[in-house]
Amino acid sequence: MSRDWDDRRRDKRVGLQERRDRQQASADLKSQLARQMAETAAKRTAAVMLPPRPSRDVDLYLDALGRLPLHQVGAQQPLEVAVAYRKLVSLIARAASEGGRRTVMFWPAAEFSLAAGAVLTCLADSLASTPIEVVHDGRRFRALSTPIGMRALLYPAANTIHRPLKDVYADKTTIERCHTQHHVRAIRQTGEGAWVDYHQTLSRVKTLTGRARDGKVYDEFRHPSLDEVVASGPLQGPVPNHGHLLWNVRTKTDLGDHTRTGLADDPKAAPYFCFSLRADDAAGVRATASTLPLDVLLLDLTRLGRMRLGLNWRQRVKDLTTRIETAYRGIGVLALTDDPWSFDAVRFDALAIETKSRPRVRRDPCPSEVVFAAHSAIAASGTTPPAQWRGCERVFVEGYGGDLVNEVERLRALAAKATEANDLRGAETARQVIGRLRRAASLPASLGAFSEYVREEMGSAVAAEQVAAYRITTQVAELSEPGSPLSQLAFEDLNASISGARALQEKVERTTPMSSLVETAARRFLGSSSKCLFVFRSDLIAEVAYDDLVSRIPELEPRIESGMIHFTDVPGALDIASLPDGERNQFYRMILVGPTRAQLLGWMTKPWLPKEMLVLLDLDTMRAVSRDAQRLAQYEEFEPFQPRLRRLAQKTLETSSQLGGLQSGSIISRRRPRTSRSP
């Protein structure tokens, strides 16, 4: 019998060679699995590890900007980059260098220009280069090292984002000296064609004398403006004529006679470029890091930026940021805000950092920073004395609530339902009704008196246009359409809310809660021995209040004519605050009539205020001011006026608590007791 078979009919026995072959196959399989596991781990590591980013020395950037003189038409002496914009440059440079998300709030100044921050960062990058020597054909040349370059994307953009840059001019001597030395290096090194074109173009600004092609001399042609020292254009599409380097002086002076390659204007090759992306174009973004490099994404989430994005601005910011971060791994994202509410909404929601951990997703706020900015000017004088905060020793708050607050709450609930149903138009319309009702209730005279005054002074056409901003007829008609989503989702609530809104509109035609508050305040201070300053939202509203109050209080007119009671708007009040101490200190108290939340909080930052301040506003604004003032008072950057903010937060909280606890079937005014005396 063969040895390969046994008598119990078992399988054929495995030979020695076959066992060795099986062992080798098993080892090969294990080796292959190990290689696959290593490759998978390497891919995961590469996915987690961000690509290296060039390091930018922020201190060198700021030092370079400190040596850059700026000019403005009409200014007798050179100016310098404002402190707030130096801080913005440092934040942009840090975001481009380190990557990741971050949020910054510049307050109380509004309308900060992210485009100006990007352009100044590009200038600082060139000016901060270190001196070197270039050896060519045995000869040594003094030059500057190669800059890093920066390409920024601004979102949401508009035609006006570069407007602040057109009135500020970079010193031609500094620009020419810097880029001439850069040009010495660039023309003697290979692969720097775009740098050669950029440095060569800007080095030609030394020929600017102010003389235009028509033979006349203009101050705006003595130096290049900040709008033309960095190329700019849309993220997708051709570069416009006003996006090229030196586009203005090139067309108006003889500077355009020189030839150049144009690589510094090419979106794909330019070392410095400011891309812009409009709110409605974000959905069609197709850019990638290989075709169109980017270093930083700058989000303008100030009041103007959020208005461009609409009510759904948070989700739109989330979607675009995610799309850009996917295409440009490790890119820096910097969001600019200008009030505490949007600041918290961005860092805790729109740009929150999500970490996936089973069984849920963890959301952490992104890094953030607060900057005190007294003004939004790009150029400032270096000899401005430090501010000293005086006044506002006592704060009193009076307001009104009642049916207006209840109606606003109902409309907000409807707007929330519309948003959940993706009816953004309905949500926007409901919020427009809220704004118009609150605006009409804050008039210091009835809507009928306002309309009559404007008609007499400016004509029927202007009156119709002015009063239309307070009417809700069009908005109510849109909400009442049978085919609107709100009429189908919440028919009964919508009808009840519309009825309440119409009733409030009828009441303000005859009288407003603010008019009674203003009248009471005017009567209270008629016999004051010190001057009183009534500040209204606009000059027109101040005139309407004067005309209405004088008809009801005959004793008021001689007090106004003698200057003891002064009616003005916000710019007029700021003019009074800029007077010498001997004149402005004659105003003992200030009465703010219906200020917006931003205006009221901004007043707390003014260096000079009267000793006593009385604020007249609605309950809804009162609650918002109380919350924001408490938040702002926690930041050490606002230490000089923290006592004012805390005082305002306390008074608005107390008054809103009293108003919120009252039950009413109509608009109610809550007035403070007369506790203060005139000095």
C-alpha positions, 0 to 999 in steps of 0.5 A: 500500500502506498504511504500517501494513503491510509486505510481510513481513506483520508486525503492525500498527505501533504509533502514537504515541498508543498508545505514550504510553498504554502508557508511562503504564500502565507508570508507573501500575503502577510507582507502584502497586507502589511504594505497595504496597511502602511499605505493606508496609514500613510494616506490617513496621516497625509490627510491629517497633516496639512501642507507646509505654509511659508512663515511670515514674520509679523513683527517685520511686517509691522515695522515695515508698515511703520516706515511707509508714509501715506498721503491724502489730498489736502493733508499738509503732512504725510500720514501713517498707517492707522493702528487698527489697520496695522493690527488687521495686517498682523491678523491677516499675515498670521492667518496666511502663515498658520492657516485655520479659522479665526474671528476678529471684532473691530469695535466701535468703528464700522465699515472697516475695509478688508481690501485695504488690509489685504493690500497693506499686507502685500506692501508689508511683505515686499517692504519687510524683505531683508537686504542681500547681495546678488552676484552676477558675472562676478559683480555684486549688487545690493538687493532685497530677498525674494518676498513670500507673496500673498493671494487673498480671496474677499467674500462677499464682494461688491463694487464698493469694496475698493473705494476706501483705497482710492483716496489713500496714496502710498509714498512714491519714494518708499515704493520706488526704492523698495522695488528697485532693489527687488528688481535688481534681484529678480532680473538676475534670477531665473523663474521670477518673471512675474516678480520682474514685472511687478517690481519693474512696474512699481519702480516706475512710480518715481516718475510721477510728478502730478502732471497729467496728459492734459498738462495740468498738475493734480495732487492725486497723480503725485503718488500711486493709490493703494487701489493700484499697487496690487492687482485685483479681479473676480475669482472667475472671469477676466481682470477688469481695467481697474484691476491692473497695476497702476491702472489710474496713473497709467491712463492719465499720465505718461507712465503708461507708455512703458511696456511690460509683460503683464504677468503681475496682472495675471490671476494665475501667475501674479505673486500678489492678487486680491480676488473677489467673490460676490455673494451670488457667485459662491455656488459656482466656485470651481477653483483648485489649489493647482490651477489658482493658488490662494493663501487666505480667505477674508470674510467680511461679516460686518453689517454691510457684508451680512446684508449682501448675504441675506438672512441665511448668511451663517449657512452661506458662510459655512458652505463657502468656507467648507468648499474653499477649505476642501480645495485649499487644504490648510488655508487661513480663514479670517472673519471680520465682524463689527458688533458683539452679536455677530462676533459670537454668531461667527465664532460659535456657529458659522466658523465653529471647529467641528471634531467628529467623535463618536457618537456625536460631533463636537463643536468648539469656537474658533480662535478669536480676538477683539480690537478697539478701533476708534475710527475706520480711517486707513491713514492717521496722523502720528501726532494724535494725543491719547484720548481721555474719557470723561463724563457719563457719570450717570445713566438713566433709561426710559422706554416703552413696551406693550403691544409693540413687543408682543407683536414683534415676538409674533412676527419673529416666530413667523419669520422662524417658521418661514426660515425652517420651511426654506421660505427666505422671502417670507422670513425677510418680509416678516422682518421688514414689518418688524423693522418698520413698526419699530422705526415708526414707534420711535418717531418723536412725533406721530407718523401723520405729523411727520408726513405733514411736515415733510410735505410742507417743507419738501413737497408731496413726492419727497413726503411719499418717499420718506413716509414709505419707509414707515408703512407696512402696506406692501409687506402685509400684502405679500404675507397675505398672498394665498400662495405664500408658504406662511399662509399655508403653514400658520394661517391663524397666527399670520392673520392674528399678527397682520391684524396686530400690525395694522392696529399698531400702524393706525395708532402711530398715525395719531401718536407714538410712544416715543413722542410722549417720552420726548415731550415729558423730557422736554417739559422736565428740563425746561427750567434747567440752568444748564444746557441740554442736548437732544440727539435724534437719529437724523437732522430731518427727525430733529426738525420734525420733533422741534416743529411738533413739540413747539406747537404743544409746548410754547415755552420750549421755543425761547429755550431753544432760541437761547441755546439752553436746549439744543436739538441736533442729530448724531454728526451735530452732537459729535461737532459739539463734543469736539469743541473746547472744554469751556464750550462743551462742558456747558452741556450737562446732560444728553438725551438720546432719542431712539438710538439704534443699538450700534449708535448707543453702544458707540456713544459709550466709547466717545472720549467726552460725554456730558455728565448725565445721559438719558436714553429713550428707546423701545424694550426690544432695543433695550434688551439687546443693548443690555446683553451687548454691553455686558459682553463688551464690558468683559473685554480688557481691550475696552478697559477705559470705558468699561464703567460706562458699559457696565452702568448702561448694562445695569440700567437697561437691564433694570428698566427692561425687567420692569417693562417686561413684567407689565401686562398691557393691552396697548403700548406703554411708556415707562418713565424714570422718577425725577431724581436728578437736579440741575447743577 
